[in-house]
Structure formats: structure tokens, C-alpha cells
Amino acid sequence: MGEIEPAVYHVVLDTGTGEWAVRKEGDSRNSGAYARKESAVRAAIYLAKKRPPCQVRIHGQDGTVLREHTYE
């Protein structure tokens, strides 16, 4: 059997609303939106830990990836 491709959750700034969004790669809708980046990061980590293998990529305001965490 092949390896399972890990899901990837991104924490990104939604420039339209000014909120921090959690978006699962490949999904068209947000998994959640938060006023504070720290809240979005906690939510993304919670989702990733529930469904390993997963990655969380935390982006800065300019969209660049600042940190990446892997949960297996």
C-alpha cells in the first residue's frame, strides 16, 4: 500500500475581511475565521492533530510561509 498524502491546513490573512482564516488545501471554503492569528493557529493545530498525517503552514500578512508543523 502507498503512503497517505498528508492534509495541509494553511493559516492565512483574509484580506477581504481582515480575519485570519484556516483553509484546508484543496477546499474552496475556510475551515474557520478568527479575529486573532493565535486563535487561527490553535484551531489549525487542533484539526491537524485530529487527523494525522497533517501539516500546518502558518503564513505572514504578506502570504509567505513563516512556520510549518507536521503531525503524524
DSSP file (Angstrom, degrees, kcal/mol; ACC not computed):
  #  RESIDUE AA STRUCTURE BP1 BP2  ACC     N-H-->O    O-->H-N    N-H-->O    O-->H-N    TCO  KAPPA ALPHA  PHI   PSI    X-CA   Y-CA   Z-CA
    1    1 A M              0   0    0      0, 0.0     2,-0.1     0, 0.0     0, 0.0   0.000 360.0 360.0 360.0 147.1    0.0    0.0    0.0
    2    2 A G        -     0   0    0      1,-0.1     2,-0.1     0, 0.0     0, 0.0  -0.339 360.0 -89.0 -82.8 166.9    1.1    3.6   -0.7
    3    3 A E        -     0   0    0     -2,-0.1     2,-0.4     1,-0.1    -1,-0.1  -0.434  41.0-110.6 -74.1 149.6    1.6    6.3    1.8
    4    4 A I        -     0   0    0     -2,-0.1    -1,-0.1     1,-0.1     0, 0.0  -0.676  30.8-121.9 -79.1 130.0   -1.3    8.6    2.7
    5    5 A E        -     0   0    0     -2,-0.4     2,-0.1     1,-0.1    -1,-0.1  -0.603  33.3-118.5 -71.5 124.9   -0.8   12.1    1.4
    6    6 A P        -     0   0    0      0, 0.0    48,-0.3     0, 0.0     2,-0.2  -0.367  20.7-120.6 -68.2 143.1   -0.9   14.4    4.4
    7    7 A A  E     -a   54   0A   0     46,-1.6    48,-2.5    44,-0.3     2,-0.5  -0.521  26.2-144.7 -73.7 150.2   -3.7   17.1    4.5
    8    8 A V  E     -a   55   0A   0     17,-0.2    17,-3.5    46,-0.2     2,-0.5  -0.981  10.7-164.5-125.1 123.9   -2.3   20.6    4.7
    9    9 A Y  E     -aB  56  24A   0     46,-3.0    48,-2.9    -2,-0.5     2,-0.4  -0.913   9.7-157.2-105.4 131.5   -4.0   23.4    6.7
   10   10 A H  E     -aB  57  23A   0     13,-3.1    13,-2.7    -2,-0.5     2,-0.7  -0.891   9.5-152.2-108.8 137.2   -3.0   27.0    6.0
   11   11 A V  E     +aB  58  22A   0     46,-2.7    48,-2.5    -2,-0.4     2,-0.3  -0.947  35.8 162.2-104.8 112.5   -3.3   29.9    8.4
   12   12 A V  E     - B   0  21A   0      9,-2.4     9,-3.6    -2,-0.7     2,-0.5  -0.925  43.6-108.9-134.5 153.8   -3.7   33.0    6.2
   13   13 A L  E     - B   0  20A   0     47,-0.4     2,-1.0    -2,-0.3     7,-0.2  -0.729  26.4-142.2 -81.7 124.3   -4.9   36.5    6.4
   14   14 A D  E >>> - B   0  19A   0      5,-3.3     4,-3.2    -2,-0.5     3,-0.6  -0.785  12.3-164.3 -85.7 103.6   -8.1   37.0    4.5
   15   15 A T  T 345S+     0   0    0     -2,-1.0    -1,-0.2     1,-0.2     5,-0.0   0.731  83.5  60.1 -66.2 -21.2   -7.5   40.5    3.1
   16   16 A G  T 345S+     0   0    0      1,-0.1    -1,-0.2     3,-0.1    -2,-0.0   0.875 122.9  18.7 -72.1 -37.5  -11.2   40.9    2.3
   17   17 A T  T <45S-     0   0    0     -3,-0.6    -2,-0.2     2,-0.2    -1,-0.1   0.630  95.1-127.0-107.7 -18.7  -12.4   40.6    5.9
   18   18 A G  T  <5 +     0   0    0     -4,-3.2     2,-0.2     1,-0.3    -3,-0.2   0.521  69.9 124.0  80.1   5.0   -9.2   41.2    7.8
   19   19 A E  E   < -B   14   0A   0     -5,-0.5    -5,-3.3    17,-0.0     2,-0.5  -0.585  68.4-112.0 -95.5 160.3   -9.6   38.0    9.7
   20   20 A W  E     -BC  13  34A   0     14,-3.3    14,-2.9    -7,-0.2     2,-0.3  -0.820  38.4-157.8 -91.0 126.3   -7.2   35.1   10.0
   21   21 A A  E     -BC  12  33A   0     -9,-3.6    -9,-2.4    -2,-0.5     2,-0.6  -0.786  16.4-145.0-109.4 148.0   -8.6   32.0    8.1
   22   22 A V  E     -BC  11  32A   0     10,-2.5     9,-3.7    -2,-0.3    10,-1.0  -0.963  27.5-178.8-105.8 121.0   -7.8   28.3    8.4
   23   23 A R  E     -B   10   0A   0    -13,-2.7   -13,-3.1    -2,-0.6     2,-0.5  -0.981  23.5-140.1-127.6 126.3   -8.0   26.7    5.0
   24   24 A K  E >   -B    9   0A   0      5,-0.5     3,-2.4    -2,-0.5   -15,-0.2  -0.709  39.3-104.2 -81.0 129.5   -7.5   23.1    4.2
   25   25 A E  T 3  S+     0   0    0    -17,-3.5   -17,-0.2    -2,-0.5     3,-0.1  -0.296 106.8  21.1 -56.5 129.6   -5.6   22.8    1.0
   26   26 A G  T 3  S+     0   0    0      1,-0.4     2,-0.3     2,-0.0    -1,-0.3   0.174  98.4 110.7  96.2 -16.8   -7.9   21.8   -1.9
   27   27 A D    <   -     0   0    0     -3,-2.4    -1,-0.4     1,-0.1     4,-0.1  -0.679  58.7-150.5 -90.0 145.9  -11.1   23.1   -0.2
   28   28 A S  S    S+     0   0    0     -2,-0.3     2,-0.3    -3,-0.1    -1,-0.1   0.659  78.0  61.7 -87.8 -16.9  -12.8   26.1   -1.5
   29   29 A R  S    S-     0   0    0     -5,-0.1    -5,-0.5     1,-0.0     2,-0.1  -0.791  88.4-106.1-111.5 153.5  -14.2   27.2    1.9
   30   30 A N        -     0   0    0     -2,-0.3    -7,-0.2    -7,-0.1     3,-0.1  -0.421  11.9-144.1 -69.8 148.1  -12.5   28.2    5.1
   31   31 A S  S    S-     0   0    0     -9,-3.7     2,-0.3     1,-0.4    -8,-0.2   0.628  82.1 -24.1 -82.2 -16.8  -12.5   25.7    8.0
   32   32 A G  E     -C   22   0A   0    -10,-1.0   -10,-2.5     2,-0.0     2,-0.4  -0.913  55.3-137.1 177.4 160.0  -12.8   28.8   10.3
   33   33 A A  E     -C   21   0A   0     -2,-0.3     2,-0.3   -12,-0.2   -12,-0.2  -0.999  22.4-174.5-135.2 138.1  -12.1   32.5   10.5
   34   34 A Y  E     -C   20   0A   0    -14,-2.9   -14,-3.3    -2,-0.4     6,-0.1  -0.966  32.4-137.8-137.8 145.7  -10.7   34.3   13.6
   35   35 A A  S    S+     0   0    0     -2,-0.3     2,-0.4   -16,-0.2    -1,-0.1   0.812  94.7  52.0 -70.0 -30.8  -10.0   37.8   14.7
   36   36 A R  S  > S-     0   0    0      1,-0.1     4,-1.6   -16,-0.1     3,-0.3  -0.897  74.2-140.8-115.0 138.4   -6.7   36.8   16.1
   37   37 A K  H  > S+     0   0    0     -2,-0.4     4,-2.5     1,-0.2     5,-0.2   0.883 103.6  58.9 -59.5 -40.1   -3.9   34.9   14.4
   38   38 A E  H  > S+     0   0    0      1,-0.2     4,-2.2     2,-0.2    -1,-0.2   0.872 104.5  50.7 -60.3 -37.3   -3.1   33.0   17.5
   39   39 A S  H  > S+     0   0    0     -3,-0.3     4,-2.1     2,-0.2    -1,-0.2   0.894 110.2  49.3 -66.9 -40.2   -6.7   31.6   17.6
   40   40 A A  H  X S+     0   0    0     -4,-1.6     4,-2.4     2,-0.2    -2,-0.2   0.894 110.0  51.2 -65.7 -40.2   -6.4   30.5   14.0
   41   41 A V  H  X S+     0   0    0     -4,-2.5     4,-2.4     2,-0.2     5,-0.2   0.929 110.0  49.2 -63.2 -45.2   -3.1   28.8   14.7
   42   42 A R  H  X S+     0   0    0     -4,-2.2     4,-2.3     1,-0.2    -2,-0.2   0.907 112.0  49.3 -60.5 -41.8   -4.6   26.9   17.7
   43   43 A A  H  X S+     0   0    0     -4,-2.1     4,-2.3     2,-0.2    -1,-0.2   0.910 110.9  49.1 -65.3 -42.5   -7.6   25.8   15.6
   44   44 A A  H  X S+     0   0    0     -4,-2.4     4,-2.4     2,-0.2    -2,-0.2   0.906 111.8  48.7 -64.3 -41.6   -5.4   24.6   12.7
   45   45 A I  H  X S+     0   0    0     -4,-2.4     4,-2.5     2,-0.2    -1,-0.2   0.904 109.9  52.6 -65.1 -41.0   -3.2   22.6   15.1
   46   46 A Y  H  X S+     0   0    0     -4,-2.3     4,-1.3    -5,-0.2    -2,-0.2   0.934 111.4  46.1 -58.8 -47.4   -6.3   21.1   16.7
   47   47 A L  H  X S+     0   0    0     -4,-2.3     4,-0.9     1,-0.2    -2,-0.2   0.911 113.1  49.9 -62.5 -42.9   -7.6   20.0   13.3
   48   48 A A  H >< S+     0   0    0     -4,-2.4     3,-0.5     1,-0.2    -2,-0.2   0.891 108.8  51.0 -65.0 -40.8   -4.2   18.6   12.2
   49   49 A K  H 3< S+     0   0    0     -4,-2.5    -1,-0.2     1,-0.2    -2,-0.2   0.780 106.4  56.4 -69.2 -25.9   -3.8   16.6   15.4
   50   50 A K  H 3< S+     0   0    0     -4,-1.3    -1,-0.2     1,-0.2    -2,-0.2   0.766 117.8  31.6 -74.2 -25.3   -7.2   15.0   15.0
   51   51 A R  S << S-     0   0    0     -4,-0.9   -44,-0.3    -3,-0.5    -1,-0.2  -0.436  94.8-146.2-134.0  59.4   -6.5   13.7   11.5
   52   52 A P  S    S+     0   0    0      0, 0.0    20,-0.2     0, 0.0     2,-0.1  -0.346  74.7  58.8 -68.6 155.0   -2.8   12.7   11.1
   53   53 A P  S    S+     0   0    0      0, 0.0   -46,-1.6     0, 0.0     2,-0.3   0.479  84.0 134.9 -79.1 139.0   -0.8   12.8    9.0
   54   54 A C  E     -aD   7  71A   0     17,-2.5    17,-3.2   -48,-0.3     2,-0.3  -0.966  39.8-147.5-146.0 159.1   -1.3   16.5    8.6
   55   55 A Q  E     -aD   8  70A   0    -48,-2.5   -46,-3.0    -2,-0.3     2,-0.5  -0.954   4.8-154.0-126.3 150.8    0.7   19.7    8.2
   56   56 A V  E     -aD   9  69A   0     13,-2.5    13,-2.5    -2,-0.3     2,-0.5  -0.996   8.6-166.7-122.3 125.6    0.0   23.2    9.3
   57   57 A R  E     -aD  10  68A   0    -48,-2.9   -46,-2.7    -2,-0.5     2,-0.6  -0.962   6.8-156.6-114.6 120.9    1.6   26.1    7.4
   58   58 A I  E     -aD  11  67A   0      9,-2.5     8,-3.2    -2,-0.5     9,-1.5  -0.861  12.2-161.0-102.4 121.4    1.4   29.5    9.1
   59   59 A H  E     - D   0  65A   0    -48,-2.5     6,-0.2    -2,-0.6     2,-0.1  -0.654  11.5-127.6-101.6 154.7    1.6   32.5    6.8
   60   60 A G    >   -     0   0    0      4,-2.6     3,-1.8    -2,-0.2   -47,-0.4  -0.304  42.9 -88.0 -85.5 179.0    2.5   36.1    7.5
   61   61 A Q  T 3  S+     0   0    0      1,-0.3    -1,-0.1     2,-0.1   -46,-0.0   0.797 129.4  54.4 -60.2 -28.9    0.4   39.0    6.4
   62   62 A D  T 3  S-     0   0    0      2,-0.1    -1,-0.3     1,-0.0    -3,-0.0   0.451 120.1-108.1 -86.6   0.0    2.2   39.1    3.1
   63   63 A G  S <  S+     0   0    0     -3,-1.8    -2,-0.1     1,-0.3     2,-0.1   0.295  73.9 134.6  95.0  -9.9    1.4   35.5    2.4
   64   64 A T        -     0   0    0      1,-0.1    -4,-2.6    -5,-0.1     2,-0.5  -0.446  64.0-107.0 -73.6 148.3    4.9   34.0    2.8
   65   65 A V  E     +D   59   0A   0     -6,-0.2    -6,-0.3     1,-0.2     3,-0.1  -0.633  38.4 175.1 -76.8 122.9    5.1   30.8    4.9
   66   66 A L  E     +     0   0A   0     -8,-3.2     2,-0.3    -2,-0.5    -7,-0.2   0.816  64.8   5.3 -95.1 -39.4    6.7   31.6    8.3
   67   67 A R  E     -D   58   0A   0     -9,-1.5    -9,-2.5     2,-0.0     2,-0.4  -0.972  57.1-161.3-145.2 155.7    6.5   28.2   10.0
   68   68 A E  E     -D   57   0A   0     -2,-0.3     2,-0.4   -11,-0.2   -11,-0.2  -0.994   6.4-169.6-141.8 134.7    5.4   24.7    9.2
   69   69 A H  E     -D   56   0A   0    -13,-2.5   -13,-2.5    -2,-0.4     2,-0.4  -0.961   7.3-154.5-124.7 142.7    4.5   21.9   11.6
   70   70 A T  E     -D   55   0A   0     -2,-0.4     2,-0.5   -15,-0.2   -15,-0.2  -0.959   5.4-167.1-119.1 135.5    4.0   18.2   10.8
   71   71 A Y  E      D   54   0A   0    -17,-3.2   -17,-2.5    -2,-0.4    -2,-0.0  -0.986 360.0 360.0-124.1 123.7    1.8   15.9   12.8
   72   72 A E              0   0    0     -2,-0.5    -1,-0.1   -19,-0.2   -17,-0.0   0.376 360.0 360.0-122.0 360.0    2.0   12.1   12.3
